[in-house]
Each structure stands twice: as C-alpha cells, then as structure tokens.
Amino acid sequence: MDKYSEILVIKSDNSEINKVESFLTDIFNKFYLDKNQFNRVFLCISEAIINSIYHGNRNNFYKDVNIHIVCKECKMYIEISDEGIGFDHTKIENPTEGINIRKESGRGLHIIKSLCDHIEFKNQGSCIKIIFKVR
C-alpha cells in the first residue's frame, strides 16, 4: 500500500457521521483493505467523533471536527481533532468497574481502547490519534 493521506472536515452535528462513513468506505475500497476491519475502525472513529462533537465542541454547529486519515504499510493512522479545550484522559473512570457500570455514558474511550491497536492523546486531549492494522 502506498502512503495515502486524506482529510475530512465536518460540523459538530451527529448527522455528519454519514459523511464519515462514506469517507471511510472510499478509503477501504481504494486500497482494498480488509472489509472485516471496517466495522471496528468505523465504530472507533464514530465514538471519537461523537466525543469531539459533544464534549469538545459542546454541540456548537459552528465548530469543526477534523478527521485526518493516513494509510501506510498496512496501517491506518487516524487523527480526530476538535476546537475544544481538551481533557485529561487519565481522569476518565473505567466504565466496567463499580458504580460506573450503571452510568449511561462514559464508554466511548473504553470501546476505542479495546478495539484499536494503539491510541494517543495530543493537544491536551483535543486530538486523539488511533492506529489500526488493516491488513
């Protein structure tokens, strides 16, 4: 796979997730990536975008979420950034422990960490980098 880089910018609205699905589908098709990996990658991207929209940009439609995808050497590098002030990812409680099990939110990062091959937080948490092996 040659190096490929693409950026999608969406507004802070959950309806924009449809654009992300099409964007990701095009990338998978262009590089003949393993279709069995699509749902795992899309779920993680969706969770990160929803967090960016809701927590980062506070549902402000006039703020953007940037999705930057780089495909290189059988890996997909995805950066999702918002215009928020960020957060301290080390203070996120484990949703599988204690009273957190009953909470209706707080599972997005746990899902991402469980499904991706590597995760990093940048810019004080306003940018998340997720890496997947896609072949």
C-alpha positions as CSV (number, residue, x, y, z in Angstrom):
1,M,0.0,0.0,0.0
2,D,1.4,3.4,-0.9
3,K,1.1,6.2,1.5
4,Y,-2.2,7.9,1.3
5,S,-3.5,10.9,3.2
6,E,-6.9,12.4,3.3
7,I,-8.8,14.9,5.4
8,L,-12.5,15.4,6.1
9,V,-13.9,18.3,8.0
10,I,-17.4,18.1,9.4
11,K,-19.6,20.3,11.5
12,S,-20.4,19.5,15.1
13,D,-23.6,17.7,14.4
14,N,-24.3,13.9,14.8
15,S,-25.9,13.8,11.3
16,E,-22.4,14.4,9.9
17,I,-21.4,10.8,10.8
18,N,-22.9,9.7,7.5
19,K,-20.2,11.7,5.7
20,V,-17.6,9.9,7.8
21,E,-18.9,6.5,6.9
22,S,-18.8,7.3,3.1
23,F,-15.3,8.8,3.5
24,L,-14.0,5.7,5.3
25,T,-15.8,3.4,2.8
26,D,-14.0,5.1,-0.1
27,I,-10.6,4.7,1.6
28,F,-11.2,1.0,2.3
29,N,-12.3,0.5,-1.4
30,K,-9.4,2.4,-2.9
31,F,-6.8,0.4,-1.0
32,Y,-8.6,-2.9,-1.0
33,L,-8.4,-3.0,2.8
34,D,-9.8,-6.0,4.7
35,K,-13.6,-5.4,4.8
36,N,-13.7,-7.4,8.1
37,Q,-11.8,-4.5,9.7
38,F,-14.3,-1.8,8.6
39,N,-16.8,-2.1,11.4
40,R,-14.1,-2.0,14.1
41,V,-12.5,1.1,12.6
42,F,-15.8,2.9,11.9
43,L,-17.0,2.2,15.5
44,C,-13.9,3.7,16.9
45,I,-13.9,6.7,14.6
46,S,-17.6,7.3,15.4
47,E,-17.1,7.2,19.1
48,A,-14.2,9.6,18.9
49,I,-16.2,12.0,16.7
50,I,-19.2,11.9,19.0
51,N,-16.9,12.7,21.9
52,S,-15.4,15.6,19.9
53,I,-18.9,17.0,19.0
54,Y,-20.4,16.6,22.4
55,H,-17.5,17.1,24.9
56,G,-15.0,19.0,22.8
57,N,-17.1,21.4,20.7
58,R,-20.1,21.3,23.1
59,N,-22.5,20.7,20.2
60,N,-21.6,24.1,18.6
61,F,-22.5,23.6,14.9
62,Y,-20.1,26.4,14.0
63,K,-17.1,24.5,15.3
64,D,-15.5,21.8,13.2
65,V,-14.2,18.3,13.8
66,N,-11.2,17.3,11.6
67,I,-10.6,13.7,10.6
68,H,-7.2,13.0,9.1
69,I,-6.5,9.5,7.8
70,V,-3.1,8.2,6.6
71,C,-2.7,4.7,5.2
72,K,0.8,3.4,5.2
73,E,2.4,0.0,5.4
74,C,-0.7,-2.0,6.3
75,K,-1.7,0.5,9.0
76,M,-4.3,3.2,9.2
77,Y,-3.4,6.3,11.3
78,I,-6.4,8.4,12.2
79,E,-6.4,11.7,14.0
80,I,-9.6,13.3,15.1
81,S,-9.4,16.8,16.5
82,D,-11.9,19.4,17.7
83,E,-11.9,23.0,18.7
84,G,-12.4,22.4,22.4
85,I,-10.1,22.9,25.3
86,G,-9.3,19.2,25.6
87,F,-9.4,16.9,28.7
88,D,-7.2,14.8,30.9
89,H,-7.7,11.3,29.6
90,T,-6.0,9.9,32.7
91,K,-9.0,11.0,34.8
92,I,-11.6,9.1,32.8
93,E,-13.0,6.4,35.0
94,N,-13.2,2.7,33.9
95,P,-16.8,2.1,32.9
96,T,-16.5,-1.6,33.8
97,E,-15.9,-1.0,37.5
98,G,-18.1,-0.2,40.4
99,I,-20.8,2.4,40.1
100,N,-19.6,3.3,36.6
101,I,-21.3,0.2,35.2
102,R,-24.7,1.8,35.7
103,K,-23.8,5.1,34.1
104,E,-25.3,5.7,30.7
105,S,-22.3,7.5,29.3
106,G,-18.5,7.2,29.6
107,R,-17.9,4.1,27.4
108,G,-16.6,5.7,24.2
109,L,-12.9,5.8,25.1
110,H,-13.1,2.3,26.6
111,I,-14.5,1.0,23.4
112,I,-11.8,2.7,21.3
113,K,-9.0,1.4,23.6
114,S,-10.5,-2.1,23.4
115,L,-10.7,-2.2,19.6
116,C,-7.7,-0.2,18.2
117,D,-4.1,-1.2,18.1
118,H,-2.7,2.0,19.6
119,I,-4.1,5.3,21.0
120,E,-2.5,8.6,21.8
121,F,-3.9,11.9,23.0
122,K,-2.5,15.2,21.7
123,N,-3.1,18.9,22.3
124,Q,-4.2,18.4,25.9
125,G,-6.8,15.9,24.7
126,S,-8.4,17.9,21.9
127,C,-6.9,15.5,19.4
128,I,-6.9,11.7,19.5
129,K,-4.7,9.5,17.3
130,I,-5.8,6.0,16.7
131,I,-3.8,3.3,14.9
132,F,-5.2,0.2,13.3
133,K,-3.6,-2.7,11.5
134,V,-5.8,-3.1,8.5
135,R,-4.3,-6.0,6.6
